[in-house]
Amino acid sequence: VQLVESGGGLVQPGGSLRLSCAASGFTFSSYVMSWYRQVPGKERELVASITSAGGYINYADSVKGRFTVSRDNARNTVYLQMNSLKPEDTAVYYCKARNYLYAYWGQGTQVTVSS
C-alpha cells in the first residue's frame, strides 16, 4: 500500500496550490479519502474528506470556500485545490485512505504560505 502526496511548496499569501495523492496497493474506489494537516506541537486536523464515489464531501470550517477536494477513481488519485492561501494554512499535509477495516496514511507534503 502506498499513498504519495505531491504538490506542496512555498507560496505567497493569496496564492494557490494543488496537492495530489496517488494511491496504489488497495482498491482506491472503495475508500473514503481525506486530507489532514499538522503543525509542530499541534494535533493533526481534518481538512477535507470525500466519500468513495464523491457523493459526500465535507470541509473544516477554516478552509470552506477556499479549498476543494476531488478524486479521480480511474487514476487512483485524490486532489486538494487550495486557493486564497493564508499563513495559517502552513503545515504538513497528509492524505488518508480508510474503510471500515483499514486506514492508510501518506508521508506528507509541506505547504508554506509566506511572503
C-alpha positions as a Markdown table, in Angstrom:
| # | Residue | x | y | z |
|---|---|---|---|---|
| 1 | Val | 0.0 | 0.0 | 0.0 |
| 2 | Gln | 1.3 | 3.4 | -0.9 |
| 3 | Leu | -0.1 | 6.9 | -0.7 |
| 4 | Val | 2.3 | 9.5 | -2.2 |
| 5 | Glu | 1.5 | 13.2 | -1.8 |
| 6 | Ser | 2.9 | 15.9 | -4.1 |
| 7 | Gly | 2.4 | 19.5 | -5.0 |
| 8 | Gly | 3.5 | 21.2 | -1.8 |
| 9 | Gly | 5.8 | 24.1 | -1.7 |
| 10 | Leu | 6.3 | 27.8 | -0.8 |
| 11 | Val | 3.6 | 30.2 | -1.9 |
| 12 | Gln | 2.7 | 33.8 | -1.1 |
| 13 | Pro | -0.4 | 34.7 | 0.8 |
| 14 | Gly | -3.4 | 34.8 | -1.5 |
| 15 | Gly | -1.8 | 32.2 | -3.8 |
| 16 | Ser | -2.9 | 28.8 | -4.8 |
| 17 | Leu | -1.5 | 25.2 | -4.7 |
| 18 | Arg | -2.9 | 21.9 | -5.9 |
| 19 | Leu | -2.0 | 18.8 | -3.9 |
| 20 | Ser | -2.2 | 15.3 | -5.3 |
| 21 | Cys | -2.2 | 12.0 | -3.5 |
| 22 | Ala | -1.5 | 9.0 | -5.7 |
| 23 | Ala | -2.7 | 5.6 | -4.3 |
| 24 | Ser | -1.6 | 2.1 | -5.0 |
| 25 | Gly | -1.9 | -1.3 | -3.5 |
| 26 | Phe | -5.6 | -1.2 | -2.5 |
| 27 | Thr | -9.0 | -0.7 | -4.1 |
| 28 | Phe | -8.9 | 3.1 | -4.1 |
| 29 | Ser | -12.5 | 3.4 | -5.3 |
| 30 | Ser | -13.8 | 1.7 | -2.2 |
| 31 | Tyr | -12.1 | 4.0 | 0.3 |
| 32 | Val | -13.0 | 7.4 | 1.8 |
| 33 | Met | -10.2 | 9.7 | 1.1 |
| 34 | Ser | -9.2 | 12.6 | 3.4 |
| 35 | Trp | -6.7 | 15.4 | 3.7 |
| 36 | Tyr | -5.3 | 16.3 | 7.1 |
| 37 | Arg | -2.7 | 18.8 | 8.2 |
| 38 | Gln | -0.4 | 19.2 | 11.1 |
| 39 | Val | 1.9 | 21.9 | 12.5 |
| 40 | Pro | 4.6 | 21.2 | 15.1 |
| 41 | Gly | 3.2 | 20.9 | 18.6 |
| 42 | Lys | -0.4 | 20.5 | 17.5 |
| 43 | Glu | -2.7 | 17.6 | 16.7 |
| 44 | Arg | -3.3 | 16.5 | 13.1 |
| 45 | Glu | -6.6 | 18.1 | 12.0 |
| 46 | Leu | -9.0 | 17.1 | 9.3 |
| 47 | Val | -9.1 | 19.5 | 6.3 |
| 48 | Ala | -11.4 | 17.8 | 3.9 |
| 49 | Ser | -12.8 | 14.4 | 3.1 |
| 50 | Ile | -14.6 | 12.8 | 0.1 |
| 51 | Thr | -16.6 | 9.5 | 0.0 |
| 52 | Ser | -15.7 | 6.7 | -2.3 |
| 53 | Ala | -17.9 | 7.9 | -5.2 |
| 54 | Gly | -17.6 | 11.5 | -4.4 |
| 55 | Gly | -21.2 | 11.8 | -3.3 |
| 56 | Tyr | -20.4 | 13.4 | 0.1 |
| 57 | Ile | -17.7 | 16.0 | 0.8 |
| 58 | Asn | -17.0 | 17.9 | 4.0 |
| 59 | Tyr | -14.6 | 20.6 | 4.9 |
| 60 | Ala | -13.1 | 22.1 | 8.1 |
| 61 | Asp | -14.7 | 25.5 | 8.7 |
| 62 | Ser | -11.3 | 27.2 | 8.4 |
| 63 | Val | -11.0 | 26.2 | 4.7 |
| 64 | Lys | -14.6 | 26.3 | 3.5 |
| 65 | Gly | -14.9 | 28.4 | 0.3 |
| 66 | Arg | -11.2 | 28.3 | -0.3 |
| 67 | Phe | -10.2 | 24.6 | -0.6 |
| 68 | Thr | -11.8 | 22.0 | -2.9 |
| 69 | Val | -11.3 | 18.2 | -2.6 |
| 70 | Ser | -11.9 | 15.9 | -5.6 |
| 71 | Arg | -10.9 | 12.4 | -6.7 |
| 72 | Asp | -10.3 | 10.5 | -9.9 |
| 73 | Asn | -11.0 | 6.9 | -9.3 |
| 74 | Ala | -9.7 | 6.0 | -12.7 |
| 75 | Arg | -6.3 | 7.5 | -11.8 |
| 76 | Asn | -6.4 | 6.4 | -8.1 |
| 77 | Thr | -5.7 | 10.0 | -7.1 |
| 78 | Val | -7.3 | 12.5 | -4.8 |
| 79 | Tyr | -6.6 | 16.2 | -5.1 |
| 80 | Leu | -6.8 | 19.2 | -2.8 |
| 81 | Gln | -7.1 | 22.6 | -4.6 |
| 82 | Met | -6.1 | 25.3 | -2.2 |
| 83 | Asn | -6.9 | 28.9 | -3.1 |
| 84 | Ser | -6.6 | 32.2 | -1.2 |
| 85 | Leu | -3.9 | 30.7 | 0.9 |
| 86 | Lys | -3.2 | 32.2 | 4.3 |
| 87 | Pro | -0.1 | 32.0 | 6.5 |
| 88 | Glu | -2.1 | 29.9 | 9.0 |
| 89 | Asp | -2.5 | 27.2 | 6.3 |
| 90 | Thr | 1.2 | 26.5 | 6.7 |
| 91 | Ala | 1.5 | 22.8 | 7.7 |
| 92 | Val | 2.4 | 19.4 | 6.6 |
| 93 | Tyr | -0.5 | 18.0 | 4.6 |
| 94 | Tyr | -1.3 | 14.3 | 4.7 |
| 95 | Cys | -3.7 | 12.2 | 2.8 |
| 96 | Lys | -5.5 | 9.3 | 4.4 |
| 97 | Ala | -7.5 | 6.4 | 3.0 |
| 98 | Arg | -9.9 | 4.5 | 5.2 |
| 99 | Asn | -12.7 | 2.0 | 5.0 |
| 100 | Tyr | -14.5 | 0.1 | 7.8 |
| 101 | Leu | -11.4 | -2.1 | 8.4 |
| 102 | Tyr | -8.2 | -0.3 | 7.4 |
| 103 | Ala | -6.6 | 3.1 | 7.4 |
| 104 | Tyr | -3.5 | 4.2 | 5.5 |
| 105 | Trp | -1.5 | 7.4 | 5.6 |
| 106 | Gly | 0.8 | 9.1 | 3.2 |
| 107 | Gln | 4.2 | 10.6 | 4.2 |
| 108 | Gly | 3.0 | 14.2 | 3.9 |
| 109 | Thr | 4.0 | 17.2 | 1.9 |
| 110 | Gln | 5.0 | 20.6 | 3.3 |
| 111 | Val | 3.0 | 23.7 | 2.4 |
| 112 | Thr | 4.4 | 27.0 | 3.5 |
| 113 | Val | 2.5 | 30.3 | 3.0 |
| 114 | Ser | 4.8 | 33.2 | 3.5 |
| 115 | Ser | 5.8 | 36.5 | 1.8 |
